[in-house]
Amino acid sequence: MRSAAPLLFALAAAAAFAAAAAQPAHLAAQVAGPAPNHIVIFLVDALRPDFLGCYGGERGASPNIDSWSREAVLFETAYSNANWTKPAVASLFTGLWPSETGTVRMMNVFPDGSEAESCLPAGPETLAELLASEGYRTAGFVNNPHIDAQFGFGRGFETFRQGPYSCDEILAMFQAWRDSLQGAERSFAYIHVLEPHAPYEPRAPYDDMFGPHEASERIFSGGKIEFENWAAYRDAVNAGDIVPAASAIESFRNLYTGEVAWVDSAFAGLVEALKSGGSYDETLLVFTADHGENFHEHGTLGHPPNTCWEAQIRIPLMFLFPSRWEIAPRRVEGPACLFDVTATLSRAAAGRPLGRGADLSGASAAGRVGPRVSITEGVNRFTARSGDLKVTVMTPPEAELRISRIFDVVDDPAERHNLLDEKPSFASWFAARAGRWRRWVAANGEENRRSAQPVEADGRLRERLRALGYLN
């Protein structure tokens, strides 16, 4: 463990946390290029960066993404603003903290005691709305039932299609939409592919490309436990009622890797479509994810809303800027956040950053992000990364906020050694500042939460949510 002056670090971290709460962490240097003619976000659901070769993955699942990354700006350390899909994409669409959008929980409780699906509130401007107002034709192609127009995510999109589409089908829909545009029209497309989200079912030839898998037969652990519902098995594992065999975990990882390879092929098709259509050099293309995935590293499978391990909240983040911007490919140090995408794209297209993120164009040109705190929210907790330290803050209902874990994620990337007992003064100091941020963001989000109307998912959505393990 490196030596450091705890008091000085505490002062620096607390000051950085206060700055993050008070205002966006914008860099002084920003790039002012002409507005891009085309903007594309390619978001891969549940994608861990360490399964990509460009982020250190060693299984060869992403040759096309890896090749493209050498043309792009790659942020080596990037975090989602939330630990599961709906609040993460709500932050991406609005640039706000998940608590401000009221989407941290799957179900919201209303004053009369009723419950309904959380949804994107009508108040905050969305990235699609902003770009539409700037004259961009807008389209969203999504395979995740949480990101449905019923829940407010279609706002600002002229075309919005959500359904049980494979990544190949989504790419085909994008290409058909793109071909329908007039040559001079500017465009914004949000592409959200579900692979490699559980229950991990890659198509051939990716299904057995990376090794054997008993998962395809729904048989797990040494006791040959069979299950018909992914959620039931996952929840039993996460509750400690089932301890999966190493072969089961390896099966999950093999199938997951197969789905990463499937997405890699689809992404290659996207890049080729942009190049063949002559718009590649005029496109601001973003590759990212909404969150990652746990493979029992800490006794957890999937991405439950009450855990914030690095495997779950770290994401890949890469930008290809229009060639006229003259931003060279590079790897960028320092932390970036998902809602920085919102700020970067909105400033590029409209001259102003939307939300609370940082415009990363300056960091992309300079090769580093300035000091800041990155925050990821979950249910009854959030994590804050400041420097090398990552702090988990518990926020139970009607109870005082408290620090539960402190990790040096540079020296201890597997998060095995909790430093909480070794840094009591830091924990106390940090808790006070975390409390101020929590009160601040809660106050800012109160109007949005009050204005949200109850939304009941229709039968079609409920079946899809159940198939993906969100409903039992």
C-alpha positions as CSV (number, residue, x, y, z in Angstrom):
1,M,0.0,0.0,0.0
2,R,1.5,3.4,-0.9
3,S,2.0,5.8,2.0
4,A,0.0,9.0,2.0
5,A,-0.8,11.8,4.4
6,P,-4.4,10.8,5.5
7,L,-5.3,14.3,6.6
8,L,-4.1,15.9,3.4
9,F,-5.9,13.3,1.4
10,A,-9.1,13.8,3.4
11,L,-8.9,17.6,2.9
12,A,-8.4,17.1,-0.9
13,A,-11.1,14.5,-1.2
14,A,-13.6,16.5,0.8
15,A,-12.9,19.7,-1.2
16,A,-13.3,17.7,-4.4
17,F,-16.6,16.2,-3.2
18,A,-17.9,19.6,-2.2
19,A,-17.0,21.0,-5.7
20,A,-18.7,18.1,-7.4
21,A,-21.9,18.8,-5.4
22,A,-21.9,22.5,-6.0
23,Q,-21.3,22.6,-9.7
24,P,-20.3,20.5,-12.8
25,A,-16.6,19.6,-12.9
26,H,-15.9,21.3,-16.2
27,L,-12.4,21.4,-17.5
28,A,-10.9,24.7,-18.3
29,A,-9.8,23.5,-21.8
30,Q,-12.6,22.8,-24.2
31,V,-12.6,22.2,-27.9
32,A,-14.9,24.4,-30.0
33,G,-15.4,22.6,-33.3
34,P,-18.2,22.9,-35.8
35,A,-21.4,21.1,-34.8
36,P,-21.3,17.5,-35.9
37,N,-23.5,16.6,-38.8
38,H,-24.3,13.3,-37.2
39,I,-24.2,11.9,-33.6
40,V,-24.5,8.3,-32.7
41,I,-24.5,6.7,-29.2
42,F,-23.9,3.0,-29.3
43,L,-24.6,1.7,-25.8
44,V,-24.1,-1.9,-24.8
45,D,-26.2,-3.1,-21.9
46,A,-24.3,-4.7,-19.0
47,L,-20.9,-4.5,-20.7
48,R,-17.8,-4.8,-18.4
49,P,-14.8,-3.0,-19.9
50,D,-12.4,-5.8,-18.9
51,F,-14.1,-8.1,-21.4
52,L,-12.8,-5.9,-24.3
53,G,-9.3,-6.3,-25.5
54,C,-8.8,-2.5,-25.5
55,Y,-9.4,-2.5,-21.8
56,G,-7.2,-5.5,-21.0
57,G,-9.5,-8.4,-21.9
58,E,-7.6,-11.4,-23.1
59,R,-10.2,-13.7,-24.7
60,G,-10.3,-12.1,-28.1
61,A,-14.0,-11.3,-28.1
62,S,-13.8,-7.8,-29.5
63,P,-11.4,-7.5,-32.4
64,N,-13.5,-4.9,-34.2
65,I,-14.1,-2.7,-31.2
66,D,-10.4,-3.0,-30.3
67,S,-9.4,-2.0,-33.9
68,W,-11.9,1.0,-33.8
69,S,-10.7,2.1,-30.4
70,R,-7.3,2.9,-31.9
71,E,-9.0,5.6,-34.0
72,A,-10.9,6.9,-31.0
73,V,-10.4,8.6,-27.6
74,L,-10.6,6.0,-24.9
75,F,-11.2,6.9,-21.3
76,E,-9.4,4.4,-19.2
77,T,-11.5,5.0,-16.0
78,A,-15.2,5.6,-16.5
79,Y,-18.1,5.1,-14.2
80,S,-21.8,4.9,-14.7
81,N,-23.9,7.3,-12.6
82,A,-26.1,4.4,-11.5
83,N,-25.7,0.6,-11.0
84,W,-28.6,-0.5,-13.2
85,T,-30.2,0.4,-16.5
86,K,-33.1,2.8,-15.9
87,P,-31.4,5.4,-13.7
88,A,-28.2,5.1,-15.7
89,V,-30.0,5.9,-19.0
90,A,-32.1,8.6,-17.3
91,S,-28.8,10.3,-16.3
92,L,-27.5,9.9,-19.8
93,F,-30.7,11.4,-21.3
94,T,-30.9,14.4,-18.9
95,G,-27.4,14.9,-17.5
96,L,-28.9,14.8,-14.0
97,W,-28.0,12.6,-11.0
98,P,-30.3,9.5,-10.8
99,S,-31.9,10.8,-7.6
100,E,-32.9,13.9,-9.4
101,T,-34.7,11.9,-12.0
102,G,-36.6,9.7,-9.5
103,T,-35.6,6.5,-11.2
104,V,-33.1,4.9,-8.8
105,R,-35.8,2.4,-7.7
106,M,-37.8,0.2,-10.1
107,M,-41.0,1.0,-8.2
108,N,-41.9,4.4,-6.7
109,V,-44.2,4.8,-3.8
110,F,-46.8,7.6,-4.0
111,P,-48.3,9.6,-1.1
112,D,-51.4,7.5,-1.2
113,G,-49.3,4.3,-0.7
114,S,-49.7,3.1,-4.2
115,E,-46.7,1.8,-6.2
116,A,-45.9,2.2,-9.9
117,E,-43.0,1.9,-12.2
118,S,-40.5,4.7,-12.0
119,C,-40.3,6.8,-15.1
120,L,-38.4,9.7,-16.6
121,P,-40.1,12.9,-15.3
122,A,-41.5,15.3,-17.8
123,G,-39.7,18.4,-16.4
124,P,-36.0,18.0,-17.3
125,E,-35.0,18.6,-20.9
126,T,-33.6,15.5,-22.6
127,L,-30.7,15.2,-25.0
128,A,-33.0,14.1,-27.8
129,E,-35.3,17.1,-27.2
130,L,-32.3,19.5,-27.2
131,L,-30.9,18.0,-30.4
132,A,-34.3,18.0,-32.1
133,S,-34.6,21.7,-31.3
134,E,-31.3,22.3,-33.1
135,G,-32.6,20.7,-36.2
136,Y,-31.4,17.1,-35.8
137,R,-33.5,14.2,-36.9
138,T,-33.7,11.9,-33.9
139,A,-34.2,8.2,-33.6
140,G,-33.8,5.6,-30.8
141,F,-33.5,1.8,-31.3
142,V,-33.7,0.0,-28.0
143,N,-33.8,-3.5,-26.6
144,N,-34.5,-3.1,-22.9
145,P,-38.0,-2.8,-21.7
146,H,-37.0,-0.4,-19.0
147,I,-36.1,2.2,-21.7
148,D,-39.6,2.4,-23.1
149,A,-41.7,5.3,-24.3
150,Q,-44.3,4.3,-21.6
151,F,-41.6,5.3,-19.1
152,G,-40.8,8.7,-20.7
153,F,-37.7,7.7,-22.6
154,G,-39.1,8.4,-26.0
155,R,-39.3,12.1,-25.4
156,G,-37.6,14.1,-28.2
157,F,-37.3,11.1,-30.5
158,E,-39.1,11.4,-33.9
159,T,-38.6,7.7,-34.3
160,F,-38.4,5.4,-31.2
161,R,-38.6,1.6,-31.4
162,Q,-38.2,-0.6,-28.3
163,G,-38.7,-4.3,-28.5
164,P,-37.1,-7.8,-28.2
165,Y,-34.7,-7.1,-31.0
166,S,-31.3,-8.7,-31.4
167,C,-28.3,-6.4,-32.0
168,D,-28.3,-7.4,-35.6
169,E,-32.0,-6.4,-36.0
170,I,-31.3,-3.1,-34.2
171,L,-28.5,-2.4,-36.6
172,A,-30.8,-3.1,-39.6
173,M,-33.4,-0.7,-38.3
174,F,-30.8,2.0,-37.8
175,Q,-29.5,1.5,-41.3
176,A,-33.0,1.7,-42.8
177,W,-33.8,4.9,-40.8
178,R,-30.5,6.4,-41.9
179,D,-31.1,5.6,-45.5
180,S,-34.5,7.3,-45.3
181,L,-32.9,10.7,-44.4
182,Q,-32.2,13.4,-46.9
183,G,-28.5,13.9,-47.6
184,A,-28.2,17.3,-45.9
185,E,-30.2,16.4,-42.8
186,R,-28.3,16.3,-39.5
187,S,-29.1,13.3,-37.3
188,F,-28.9,11.8,-33.8
189,A,-29.3,8.1,-33.2
190,Y,-29.4,6.3,-29.8
191,I,-28.7,2.6,-30.2
192,H,-29.1,0.4,-27.1
193,V,-28.4,-3.3,-27.6
194,L,-29.2,-5.7,-24.9
195,E,-26.5,-8.3,-25.4
196,P,-24.6,-9.3,-23.2
197,H,-27.4,-8.9,-20.5
198,A,-28.4,-12.0,-18.6
199,P,-29.7,-14.7,-19.1
200,Y,-26.8,-14.9,-21.7
201,E,-28.1,-16.5,-24.8
202,P,-25.7,-15.8,-27.7
203,R,-26.6,-17.0,-31.2
204,A,-24.4,-19.4,-33.1
205,P,-21.5,-19.4,-33.7
206,Y,-21.0,-17.3,-30.6
207,D,-22.8,-19.7,-28.2
208,D,-19.9,-22.1,-27.8
209,M,-17.1,-20.0,-29.1
210,F,-15.5,-19.5,-25.7
211,G,-15.9,-22.8,-24.0
212,P,-18.5,-25.2,-22.6
213,H,-21.5,-24.1,-20.8
214,E,-23.9,-26.0,-18.7
215,A,-25.9,-22.8,-18.4
216,S,-27.6,-23.5,-21.7
217,E,-29.3,-26.5,-20.1
218,R,-30.2,-24.5,-17.0
219,I,-28.2,-26.8,-14.7
220,F,-26.0,-25.3,-12.1
221,S,-23.7,-26.2,-9.1
222,G,-22.4,-29.5,-7.9
223,G,-25.9,-30.5,-6.9
224,K,-27.2,-30.2,-10.4
225,I,-29.8,-27.6,-9.4
226,E,-32.2,-26.9,-12.2
227,F,-34.1,-23.7,-12.6
228,E,-36.6,-22.3,-15.0
229,N,-36.3,-18.7,-14.1
230,W,-33.0,-16.7,-14.2
231,A,-34.2,-14.3,-11.5
232,A,-35.0,-17.0,-9.0
233,Y,-31.6,-18.6,-9.4
234,R,-29.8,-15.3,-9.3
235,D,-31.7,-14.1,-6.3
236,A,-31.0,-17.4,-4.4
237,V,-27.3,-17.0,-5.1
238,N,-27.3,-13.4,-4.1
239,A,-29.1,-14.3,-0.8
240,G,-26.5,-16.9,-0.1
241,D,-29.0,-19.8,-0.4
242,I,-27.1,-21.3,-3.3
243,V,-23.3,-21.4,-3.8
244,P,-22.7,-21.9,-7.5
245,A,-19.9,-24.2,-8.6
246,A,-16.9,-22.8,-10.3
247,S,-18.1,-24.5,-13.5
248,A,-21.4,-22.6,-13.4
249,I,-19.6,-19.3,-13.1
250,E,-17.3,-20.2,-15.9
251,S,-20.3,-21.1,-18.0
252,F,-21.8,-17.7,-17.4
253,R,-18.6,-16.0,-18.3
254,N,-18.3,-18.1,-21.5
255,L,-21.8,-17.3,-22.7
256,Y,-21.4,-13.6,-21.7
257,T,-18.2,-13.5,-23.7
258,G,-20.0,-15.0,-26.6
259,E,-22.6,-12.2,-26.5
260,V,-19.8,-9.6,-26.4
261,A,-18.4,-11.2,-29.6
262,W,-21.9,-11.0,-31.1
263,V,-22.1,-7.2,-30.3
264,D,-18.6,-6.8,-31.6
265,S,-19.8,-8.0,-35.0
266,A,-22.8,-5.7,-34.9
267,F,-20.6,-2.7,-34.1
268,A,-18.4,-3.5,-37.0
269,G,-21.5,-3.4,-39.2
270,L,-22.4,0.0,-37.8
271,V,-18.9,1.5,-38.5
272,E,-19.0,0.0,-42.0
273,A,-22.5,1.5,-42.6
274,L,-21.3,5.0,-41.6
275,K,-18.2,4.7,-43.8
276,S,-20.0,3.4,-46.8
277,G,-22.6,6.1,-46.5
278,G,-19.9,8.8,-46.5
279,S,-20.8,10.2,-43.1
280,Y,-18.2,8.6,-40.9
281,D,-15.8,11.6,-40.8
282,E,-18.7,13.9,-40.0
283,T,-20.0,11.7,-37.1
284,L,-19.5,12.1,-33.4
285,L,-19.7,8.4,-32.4
286,V,-19.8,7.3,-28.7
287,F,-19.3,3.7,-27.5
288,T,-20.3,3.0,-23.9
289,A,-22.4,0.9,-21.5
290,D,-25.0,1.6,-18.9
291,H,-23.3,-0.6,-16.2
292,G,-21.3,-3.8,-15.8
293,E,-22.0,-7.2,-14.4
294,N,-20.9,-9.3,-11.4
295,F,-19.8,-12.9,-11.8
296,H,-19.8,-13.9,-8.1
297,E,-16.6,-12.0,-7.3
298,H,-18.2,-10.8,-4.1
299,G,-21.0,-13.4,-3.9
300,T,-23.2,-11.6,-6.3
301,L,-24.5,-12.4,-9.8
302,G,-25.9,-9.9,-12.2
303,H,-26.3,-6.2,-11.3
304,P,-28.6,-5.9,-8.3
305,P,-29.6,-2.4,-7.4
306,N,-28.1,-2.6,-3.9
307,T,-24.5,-3.3,-4.8
308,C,-21.8,-1.0,-6.3
309,W,-18.8,-3.2,-6.9
310,E,-16.3,-2.0,-9.5
311,A,-17.4,-4.9,-11.8
312,Q,-20.9,-3.5,-11.8
313,I,-20.3,0.3,-12.1
314,R,-17.2,0.6,-14.3
315,I,-18.0,1.1,-18.0
316,P,-16.2,1.5,-21.3
317,L,-16.3,5.0,-22.8
318,M,-14.9,6.0,-26.1
319,F,-15.4,9.0,-28.4
320,L,-14.7,9.4,-32.1
321,F,-14.9,13.1,-32.9
322,P,-15.6,14.5,-36.4
323,S,-12.4,14.7,-38.4
324,R,-12.6,18.5,-38.6
325,W,-12.2,18.7,-34.8
326,E,-8.6,17.3,-35.2
327,I,-8.7,15.4,-31.9
328,A,-6.1,12.7,-32.2
329,P,-6.7,9.2,-30.9
330,R,-5.4,8.6,-27.4
331,R,-6.0,7.0,-24.1
332,V,-7.1,9.5,-21.4
333,E,-6.3,9.2,-17.7
334,G,-8.6,10.4,-14.9
335,P,-12.3,9.6,-14.1
336,A,-15.1,10.1,-16.6
337,C,-18.8,9.6,-15.9
338,L,-21.7,8.5,-18.1
339,F,-23.5,11.8,-18.0
340,D,-20.3,13.5,-19.3
341,V,-21.5,12.1,-22.6
342,T,-24.6,14.3,-22.3
343,A,-22.6,17.4,-21.6
344,T,-20.1,16.7,-24.4
345,L,-22.7,16.0,-27.1
346,S,-25.0,18.9,-26.1
347,R,-22.2,21.4,-26.1
348,A,-20.9,20.1,-29.4
349,A,-24.3,20.4,-31.1
350,A,-26.0,23.3,-29.3
351,G,-23.2,25.2,-27.7
352,R,-24.2,24.5,-24.1
353,P,-23.7,21.5,-21.9
354,L,-26.9,19.8,-20.7
355,G,-27.0,18.7,-17.1
356,R,-24.3,18.3,-14.5
357,G,-21.6,16.4,-16.3
358,A,-18.4,17.7,-17.8
359,D,-17.7,18.4,-21.5
360,L,-14.9,15.9,-22.2
361,S,-13.7,17.4,-25.5
362,G,-10.9,19.3,-23.7
363,A,-9.9,16.1,-21.8
364,S,-10.0,14.2,-25.1
365,A,-7.6,16.7,-26.7
366,A,-5.3,17.0,-23.6
367,G,-5.2,13.4,-22.6
368,R,-6.4,13.7,-19.0
369,V,-9.4,14.6,-16.8
370,G,-8.8,17.1,-14.0
371,P,-9.4,16.1,-10.3
372,R,-13.0,15.4,-9.6
373,V,-15.4,13.1,-7.7
374,S,-17.4,10.5,-9.6
375,I,-20.6,9.3,-8.0
376,T,-22.6,6.2,-8.7
377,E,-26.0,5.8,-7.1
378,G,-27.8,2.6,-6.1
379,V,-30.7,1.7,-3.8
380,N,-30.0,2.9,-0.3
381,R,-26.4,3.7,-1.1
382,F,-24.0,5.4,-3.4
383,T,-20.3,5.3,-4.1
384,A,-17.9,8.2,-4.6
385,R,-14.5,7.8,-6.2
386,S,-12.0,10.5,-5.3
387,G,-8.4,9.9,-6.4
388,D,-7.4,6.4,-5.6
389,L,-10.1,5.9,-3.0
390,K,-13.6,4.6,-3.5
391,V,-16.1,5.2,-0.6
392,T,-19.4,3.4,-0.3
393,V,-22.0,5.5,1.5
394,M,-25.1,3.9,3.0
395,T,-28.3,5.9,2.9
396,P,-31.0,3.7,4.5
397,P,-34.5,5.2,4.7
398,E,-35.2,7.2,7.8
399,A,-31.7,6.6,9.1
400,E,-28.4,8.5,9.2
401,L,-26.0,8.2,6.3
402,R,-22.9,6.2,7.1
403,I,-19.7,5.0,5.4
404,S,-19.5,1.2,5.1
405,R,-16.5,0.7,2.9
406,I,-13.3,2.4,1.7
407,F,-11.1,0.8,-0.9
408,D,-8.0,1.9,-2.6
409,V,-9.1,0.7,-6.1
410,V,-5.7,1.3,-7.6
411,D,-3.7,-0.9,-5.2
412,D,-6.7,-3.1,-4.5
413,P,-8.8,-3.3,-7.7
414,A,-10.6,-6.5,-6.5
415,E,-11.9,-4.6,-3.5
416,R,-10.7,-7.1,-0.9
417,H,-9.3,-4.9,1.8
418,N,-11.7,-2.5,3.5
419,L,-9.8,0.5,4.9
420,L,-12.7,1.8,6.9
421,D,-11.1,0.9,10.3
422,E,-7.8,2.3,9.2
423,K,-9.2,5.7,8.3
424,P,-11.8,6.7,10.9
425,S,-11.1,10.4,10.7
426,F,-11.4,10.4,6.9
427,A,-14.6,8.4,7.1
428,S,-16.2,10.9,9.5
429,W,-15.0,13.9,7.4
430,F,-16.2,12.3,4.2
431,A,-19.6,11.3,5.7
432,A,-20.3,14.9,6.6
433,R,-19.6,16.1,3.0
434,A,-21.4,13.2,1.5
435,G,-24.5,14.1,3.6
436,R,-24.4,17.6,2.3
437,W,-24.3,16.3,-1.3
438,R,-27.1,13.9,-0.6
439,R,-29.4,16.6,0.9
440,W,-28.6,18.9,-2.0
441,V,-29.4,16.4,-4.7
442,A,-32.5,15.2,-2.9
443,A,-33.8,18.8,-2.7
444,N,-33.1,19.3,-6.4
445,G,-35.0,16.2,-7.4
446,E,-38.0,16.8,-5.2
447,E,-40.0,18.7,-7.8
448,N,-39.3,16.0,-10.4
449,R,-40.4,13.2,-8.1
450,R,-43.6,15.1,-7.2
451,S,-44.5,15.7,-10.8
452,A,-44.0,12.1,-11.9
453,Q,-47.3,10.4,-12.7
454,P,-47.9,6.7,-11.8
455,V,-47.1,4.4,-14.8
456,E,-48.2,0.8,-14.9
457,A,-46.3,-1.3,-17.4
458,D,-48.6,-3.0,-19.9
459,G,-48.7,-6.8,-20.2
460,R,-46.1,-6.8,-23.1
461,L,-43.6,-4.9,-21.0
462,R,-44.2,-6.9,-17.9
463,E,-43.5,-10.2,-19.8
464,R,-40.3,-8.8,-21.1
465,L,-39.2,-7.5,-17.7
466,R,-40.0,-11.0,-16.3
467,A,-37.9,-12.7,-19.0
468,L,-34.9,-10.6,-18.2
469,G,-35.2,-11.3,-14.5
470,Y,-36.6,-8.0,-13.2
471,L,-39.9,-9.5,-12.2
472,N,-40.5,-12.9,-10.5
